[in-house]
Amino acid sequence: MQQRSPGIWRLRVYVGRDPVTGQKRQRSKEFRGTERQAETELAAFVTRLNAGQDTDSDATLSTLLQSFCEHSERIGRSPTTLHEYRRMAKGLETGAIASCPIRKLSAKHLDELYAHLSTHGLGTAKARGPLSPASVNRYHDMIKAALRQAVRWGWLDSNPADHATPPSERRTKVPPPTPAELQAMIAKAAAKDQAQGVLLAMAATTGGRRGELCALRWSDLDLDAGLLHIRRALRQVGQTLTEGPTKTHQERSLALPTELVRLLSGYRRLVEEEVAQGGFELARDPYLFSPAADYGRPYKPSTITSNFSRVVESLGYSFHLHQLRHFAATQLISNGTDVATVSKRLGHSNTSVTLDIYTHVIADRDREAAGILGSVVAMPELTRSES
């Protein structure tokens, strides 16, 4: 306790070392009153700091985001997720909010950031102007996750992002292709490259993710039992490919329709003939789809997306590859398959994810269910009561 001038006191409390910088930290405040009142206030100041466990940190938002990216890598986040985190963290480096200590960060600061991103963008040389609501929400999600981690580390008492208001996203649901449109796309792809036709047929019947399809090997197929085992996924960051677990870190086995088993059996024979005619031997545990002569190297996910886009454009459609996954789900739900089975085939972490994505399809089934019940339940006839 130090008297700065008559009746004005500086109260200072040592609160340990900063968890980021390792430097000693002190909290101070100015108080006006008598010496006895200042002593009482100092004791109360210490009590308040102890009650709150003084978990604030001198770390800036930029420091936190850097630490969060490093932590995410240590706990095994996917390369694509890490790439996005680092890209967004770098994009925020030039903004004023980056130097803001996280203990002073408020929901209002974050709302101002989101408004700036929505109207001006990042303001960097490579920026493309204002960001869409979906892009702003990705920044919000990362910042919120980083601040949540700061709370776990004891750097903060609470997460200011919990009270922030990112822009609303108006998602327009683009319907998946119809069976006729899908048939046209598969035929067009197969006419150019038979492997492409097989890949699209597999995407539509299994609902597999792009990276999962690229990572498939012949050893993942049991054609005698009619089963496909999805064990891993291929991820692409720039031109770098990495193979790892699926998005939900869960393996799954899918029953294949007889028609697809027949197609894959014929495709296997074609691959073996093609490799033999080229004077090669199949690689050990070859990939199902490969640009290499020995099938020892997988396609890049970006390559199959580009191939699909060319097929779609040639037909005058506007679909994207992921909609074949939606095709599989909507066809199953529309034809009465229970949500638990659909969720398992798609590899969702739980059925609530499936319910959230395909609410509109389930609502259609609910109307059909109402019609079924209405047709079998005898409704009573109402007559006016005579007074």
C-alpha positions, 0 to 999 in steps of 0.5 A, a space after each residue: 500500500 503506497 500513498 501517492 498524495 494525501 488521501 490517494 493510495 495505490 494498492 498492489 497485490 502480487 498474484 504469481 507468474 503469468 502462465 504464458 510469459 513466466 513474468 511476475 504479475 501484480 494487480 494494482 488499483 487506486 483508492 481514495 480515503 483514509 489510511 484505515 479505509 485503504 487497509 480495509 480495501 486492500 484486504 478486500 482486494 486480496 480476498 476478491 482476487 483469491 475468490 476469483 483465483 486470479 485466472 487472468 493472463 497477460 496473453 494477447 489474442 494473437 498469443 492465445 491463437 498461436 498457443 491454441 494452434 500448437 495445442 490442436 496439433 499436439 492433440 491430433 487435430 486433422 491437417 485440414 483443421 490445423 491448416 484452417 486454424 493457422 490461416 485464420 490466425 494469421 489473417 487476424 494478426 494485422 488487426 487491432 484485436 490481435 494485440 488485445 489482452 484476452 483478460 480485457 476481451 469482451 463480447 463487444 470487441 468480438 462483435 466489432 471484429 465480426 462487423 469489420 470482417 463482414 463489411 471490410 474483410 481482413 484488410 490484408 494484401 491477399 484479402 478478397 474483400 468482405 467475408 460471407 456470414 459463413 466465413 465470419 462464423 468460421 472465425 467465430 468458431 475458432 476464436 470461441 474454441 481458443 478462448 474455451 481452451 484458455 478457460 481450461 488452462 486457467 488463463 480466463 474465468 469465462 469465455 467472452 465469445 459465449 456472449 458474442 453475436 456472429 452474423 446469421 447464416 441463411 443456408 439455402 438447401 440445394 436438393 441432391 440430384 434425382 436418380 435420373 440426374 445421377 444416372 446421367 452423371 455416372 454414364 458421362 463420367 464412365 464414358 470418359 474414364 471407367 474408374 470415374 464412373 465406378 467412383 461416382 457409383 460408390 459415392 452415391 451408394 455408400 455415402 462415403 466422404 471424398 477423403 474416405 473414397 480416395 483412401 480406399 484400398 482393395 483390402 477394404 473390400 470383401 466382395 464375397 460378403 458384400 462388405 466395404 470397410 471404411 477405415 481411414 481418410 485422405 486429407 489434402 493441404 495444398 499439394 500435401 497428402 496425409 492419410 489418417 482416421 476418418 472424420 469422426 475417428 470411427 471405422 465402419 462396415 457397410 453392406 453393398 448392394 448386389 449391383 455394386 458388388 457385381 460392378 466392382 468385381 468387373 472393375 477389379 478384372 479390368 484393373 488387373 488386365 490394364 496393369 498386366 498389359 502395361 507390363 506392371 504389377 499391382 502394388 502391395 495393397 493397391 488403392 481402389 482408385 489411382 492415377 498410378 500404373 501400379 495403383 500404388 498412389 491415391 488420387 488427390 481429393 481435389 482431383 476427383 472434385 475437379 473431374 466431377 465438376 467437369 462432368 457436371 458442367 458438361 451436362 449443364 448441372 450445378 451439383 458438387 461432389 458432396 451432394 452424392 453423399 446427400 443423395 444416399 442419405 435422402 434416398 434411404 430416409 425417404 424410403 423408410 430406413 431408420 435414422 440410426 442405420 443412416 447415421 451409421 452408414 454415413 459415419 456421423 458421430 451420433 444420430 443427432 447430427 443426421 437429424 439436424 442435417 436431414 430434418 426436411 426429409 424426416 419431416 416428409 416421412 412424418 407427413 407420410 406417417 400421418 397419412 398411413 395412420 389416418 388411413 387405418 384409424 376409424 374417425 368417429 362421426 360427429 353429430 349436432 346435439 339436440 337441445 
